[in-house]
Amino acid sequence: MRRTATAHLDLDVAGPAELVLSIAAARLPGTELDEQLVVTLDGEPVDVREVDDRHGTRLHLCEVGPGAVVVDYRATVTGHADAPERDEIDLVRYRRPSRYCESDTLAPTARAEFRGLEGRGLLAAVSSWVGAQLAYVPGASAPTDGAVQTLLDRRGVCRDYAHLVVALLRALDVPARLVSVYAPGLAPMDFHAVAEAWVDGAWHVVDATALAPRQTLVRIATGRDASDTAFLSSYGAYVGLRSMTVTAVADELPRDDVTAFVTLS
């Protein structure tokens, strides 16, 4: 499968600041990646340095002064990533509660709703339950909302759906993590977030929004929750996002059976 993704960010920077971008496709064994990243300040190129994070995640750091910053990224990804090997540390890390995935608080709910389920049946049940409980409403949630607040509000966007899925699975002792992705077929188009759960010896994608076929997703960043996967972090002066455009296309858009196991590229 061949997939192409782009991201365009227009930023207003009030003073000296460091930007940390998490918009590059993860570099993974089994895939070929052709990409270009350009950052400019008032039309002049800015030096960018790359830092490797876990699970193929790549961060791009740059220092900018006051002015208009434009970020343009384009990538073509071919192939499908090799399945990662079992990592005992990951299986411990991704069973713990985290900032936006309060699995300890949601444990009674998870046990009441999904008692006796495991494997493929559990993932399908959690995905369907979260999808039925929540309404997808852009702008309805705050950036600091976690899984508990999402369940109380009964609405949110992709990150909120993913946080709730992750928290419920962790509450049942299933390792689960959040992944930011490019999502061909997504509407409205944007950066997307899904959950990934360790079941039957592999990581499988769970997307309770069902807004894009999971087979086409392109991994960007992987972590405990949105605090590890934000597409932009800034330090120093105020940085405002004036506009953002994301695109993602694939040479095919397969039909996605939400009850099937799907591994992420």
C-alpha positions as CSV (number, residue, x, y, z in Angstrom):
1,M,0.0,0.0,0.0
2,R,1.2,3.5,-0.9
3,R,0.1,6.5,1.2
4,T,0.9,10.2,1.0
5,A,0.4,12.7,3.8
6,T,1.1,16.4,4.2
7,A,0.9,18.9,7.0
8,H,1.0,22.7,6.7
9,L,1.1,24.9,9.8
10,D,1.0,28.7,9.9
11,L,2.2,30.1,13.3
12,D,2.5,33.5,14.9
13,V,5.5,33.6,17.2
14,A,5.6,36.5,19.7
15,G,9.3,36.2,20.7
16,P,12.2,33.7,21.0
17,A,10.8,30.2,21.3
18,E,11.7,26.6,20.8
19,L,9.2,24.5,18.7
20,V,8.9,20.7,19.0
21,L,7.1,19.2,16.0
22,S,5.7,15.7,16.0
23,I,4.3,15.5,12.5
24,A,6.7,13.2,10.7
25,A,5.7,9.7,9.8
26,A,7.4,7.1,12.1
27,R,10.4,5.4,10.6
28,L,9.7,1.7,10.9
29,P,11.2,-1.5,9.6
30,G,9.3,-2.9,6.6
31,T,8.3,0.5,5.2
32,E,9.9,2.9,2.7
33,L,9.7,6.6,3.6
34,D,10.3,9.5,1.2
35,E,9.8,12.9,2.9
36,Q,10.5,16.6,3.1
37,L,10.2,19.0,6.0
38,V,10.7,22.8,5.6
39,V,10.4,25.4,8.3
40,T,10.7,29.1,7.5
41,L,10.6,32.3,9.6
42,D,9.4,35.3,7.7
43,G,10.2,33.4,4.5
44,E,13.8,32.4,5.5
45,P,14.7,28.7,6.2
46,V,15.2,27.6,9.8
47,D,17.6,24.9,10.9
48,V,15.8,21.8,12.2
49,R,17.3,19.0,14.2
50,E,15.8,15.5,14.5
51,V,15.5,13.6,17.8
52,D,14.4,10.0,18.0
53,D,11.7,8.9,20.5
54,R,10.2,5.5,21.2
55,H,8.4,3.3,18.6
56,G,9.9,5.0,15.6
57,T,8.6,8.4,16.7
58,R,10.7,11.3,15.4
59,L,10.6,14.8,16.9
60,H,11.9,17.9,15.0
61,L,13.2,20.8,17.1
62,C,13.9,24.3,16.0
63,E,14.5,27.7,17.5
64,V,12.7,30.7,16.1
65,G,12.4,34.4,16.8
66,P,9.4,36.6,16.6
67,G,7.6,36.5,13.3
68,A,5.6,34.3,11.0
69,V,6.6,30.6,11.0
70,V,5.5,28.3,8.3
71,V,5.9,24.5,8.5
72,D,5.5,22.3,5.5
73,Y,5.8,18.5,5.6
74,R,5.2,15.9,2.9
75,A,5.8,12.1,3.1
76,T,5.1,9.1,1.0
77,V,5.0,5.8,2.8
78,T,5.2,2.5,1.0
79,G,4.7,-1.0,2.5
80,H,3.5,-2.2,5.9
81,A,5.6,-2.1,9.1
82,D,7.0,-5.3,10.6
83,A,5.2,-6.3,13.8
84,P,7.2,-5.1,16.8
85,E,8.6,-7.7,19.2
86,R,7.3,-8.2,22.7
87,D,8.8,-5.6,25.0
88,E,8.3,-6.3,28.7
89,I,8.8,-2.7,29.7
90,D,6.1,-1.5,27.3
91,L,3.7,-4.1,28.7
92,V,4.3,-2.6,32.2
93,R,4.3,1.1,31.1
94,Y,1.1,0.8,29.1
95,R,-0.9,-0.8,31.9
96,R,-0.4,2.1,34.3
97,P,-2.8,5.1,34.7
98,S,-1.5,8.2,33.0
99,R,-2.5,11.9,32.9
100,Y,-5.4,11.6,30.4
101,C,-6.2,7.9,30.9
102,E,-7.3,7.5,34.5
103,S,-7.7,3.7,34.4
104,D,-7.7,3.4,38.2
105,T,-10.8,5.7,38.4
106,L,-12.6,3.9,35.6
107,A,-11.9,0.4,36.8
108,P,-15.4,-0.3,38.3
109,T,-17.0,0.9,35.0
110,A,-14.7,-1.3,32.9
111,R,-15.3,-4.4,35.0
112,A,-19.1,-3.9,35.1
113,E,-19.4,-3.4,31.3
114,F,-16.8,-5.9,30.0
115,R,-16.6,-8.7,32.6
116,G,-15.6,-12.0,31.1
117,L,-14.5,-10.7,27.7
118,E,-11.0,-11.1,26.3
119,G,-9.0,-10.9,23.1
120,R,-10.8,-9.9,19.9
121,G,-14.2,-9.9,21.6
122,L,-13.0,-7.5,24.2
123,L,-11.5,-5.0,21.7
124,A,-14.6,-5.1,19.6
125,A,-16.9,-4.6,22.7
126,V,-14.9,-1.6,24.0
127,S,-14.7,0.0,20.6
128,S,-18.5,-0.4,20.1
129,W,-19.3,0.7,23.6
130,V,-17.2,3.9,23.5
131,G,-18.6,4.7,20.0
132,A,-22.1,4.4,21.3
133,Q,-21.5,6.4,24.5
134,L,-19.9,9.4,22.8
135,A,-20.9,11.9,20.2
136,Y,-18.2,13.2,17.9
137,V,-18.4,17.0,18.4
138,P,-15.4,19.1,17.2
139,G,-14.5,21.8,19.8
140,A,-16.6,20.2,22.5
141,S,-13.7,19.2,24.7
142,A,-10.8,21.0,26.3
143,P,-7.2,20.1,25.6
144,T,-6.8,19.1,29.3
145,D,-9.8,16.8,29.4
146,G,-9.1,13.2,30.3
147,A,-11.0,10.0,29.9
148,V,-13.2,10.5,33.0
149,Q,-14.3,14.0,31.9
150,T,-15.0,12.6,28.4
151,L,-17.3,9.9,29.8
152,L,-19.1,12.5,31.9
153,D,-19.6,14.9,29.0
154,R,-20.5,12.0,26.5
155,R,-18.8,13.9,23.6
156,G,-15.4,14.8,22.2
157,V,-13.0,14.3,19.3
158,C,-10.7,11.5,18.3
159,R,-8.2,12.0,21.2
160,D,-11.1,11.8,23.7
161,Y,-12.4,8.6,22.1
162,A,-8.9,7.1,22.2
163,H,-8.2,8.2,25.8
164,L,-11.4,6.5,26.9
165,V,-10.6,3.3,25.1
166,V,-7.1,3.2,26.5
167,A,-8.3,3.9,30.1
168,L,-10.9,1.1,29.9
169,L,-8.5,-1.4,28.6
170,R,-5.8,-0.6,31.1
171,A,-8.5,-0.9,33.8
172,L,-8.8,-4.5,32.7
173,D,-5.0,-5.1,32.8
174,V,-4.7,-4.9,29.0
175,P,-1.7,-2.9,27.9
176,A,-3.0,0.0,25.8
177,R,-1.4,3.2,24.3
178,L,-2.3,6.2,22.2
179,V,-1.1,6.7,18.6
180,S,-1.2,9.9,16.5
181,V,-1.7,9.1,12.8
182,Y,-2.3,10.3,9.3
183,A,-5.6,8.8,8.3
184,P,-6.5,8.5,4.6
185,G,-10.3,8.5,4.3
186,L,-10.8,10.6,7.4
187,A,-13.6,13.2,7.3
188,P,-13.2,15.9,8.4
189,M,-9.4,15.6,7.5
190,D,-7.0,16.4,10.4
191,F,-4.4,14.7,12.5
192,H,-6.1,11.6,14.0
193,A,-5.7,9.7,17.2
194,V,-6.4,6.0,17.8
195,A,-5.7,3.4,20.6
196,E,-3.5,0.4,20.3
197,A,-3.9,-2.6,22.5
198,W,-1.6,-5.6,23.2
199,V,-3.8,-8.7,22.7
200,D,-2.9,-12.2,21.6
201,G,0.8,-11.4,21.3
202,A,0.6,-8.3,19.1
203,W,-0.5,-4.6,19.1
204,H,-3.9,-4.1,17.5
205,V,-5.6,-0.8,16.5
206,V,-8.8,0.3,18.1
207,D,-10.6,3.3,16.7
208,A,-14.0,3.9,18.3
209,T,-14.7,6.8,16.0
210,A,-14.8,4.4,12.9
211,L,-14.0,7.5,10.8
212,A,-11.2,6.0,8.7
213,P,-10.1,2.5,7.7
214,R,-7.5,1.3,10.1
215,Q,-5.5,-0.5,7.4
216,T,-4.5,2.8,5.8
217,L,-3.3,4.6,9.0
218,V,0.3,6.0,9.1
219,R,1.9,6.1,12.5
220,I,3.4,9.4,13.7
221,A,3.9,9.2,17.4
222,T,3.1,6.6,20.1
223,G,2.9,7.1,23.9
224,R,0.9,6.9,27.1
225,D,-1.7,9.5,26.0
226,A,-1.9,12.9,24.2
227,S,0.8,14.4,26.4
228,D,3.3,12.2,24.5
229,T,1.9,12.7,21.0
230,A,1.0,16.4,20.5
231,F,1.8,17.6,17.0
232,L,3.2,20.8,18.3
233,S,4.8,21.8,21.6
234,S,6.4,25.2,22.3
235,Y,8.6,26.7,25.0
236,G,9.4,30.3,25.5
237,A,7.3,33.1,23.9
238,Y,3.7,32.7,23.0
239,V,3.1,30.7,19.8
240,G,-0.3,31.0,18.1
241,L,-1.7,28.6,15.4
242,R,-3.2,30.7,12.7
243,S,-4.1,27.9,10.4
244,M,-3.4,24.2,9.7
245,T,-4.1,21.9,6.8
246,V,-3.6,18.1,6.9
247,T,-4.1,15.7,4.0
248,A,-3.8,11.9,3.7
249,V,-4.5,9.7,0.8
250,A,-4.0,6.0,-0.1
251,D,-4.0,4.1,-3.3
252,E,-6.9,2.1,-1.9
253,L,-9.4,2.5,0.9
254,P,-10.4,-1.0,2.1
255,R,-13.6,-1.7,4.0
256,D,-12.9,-2.0,7.7
257,D,-14.5,-4.6,9.9
258,V,-14.3,-3.2,13.4
259,T,-14.4,-6.8,14.9
260,A,-11.2,-7.8,13.0
261,F,-7.6,-7.5,14.2
262,V,-5.6,-4.7,12.4
263,T,-2.0,-3.9,13.0
264,L,-0.7,-0.4,12.4
265,S,1.9,0.6,9.8
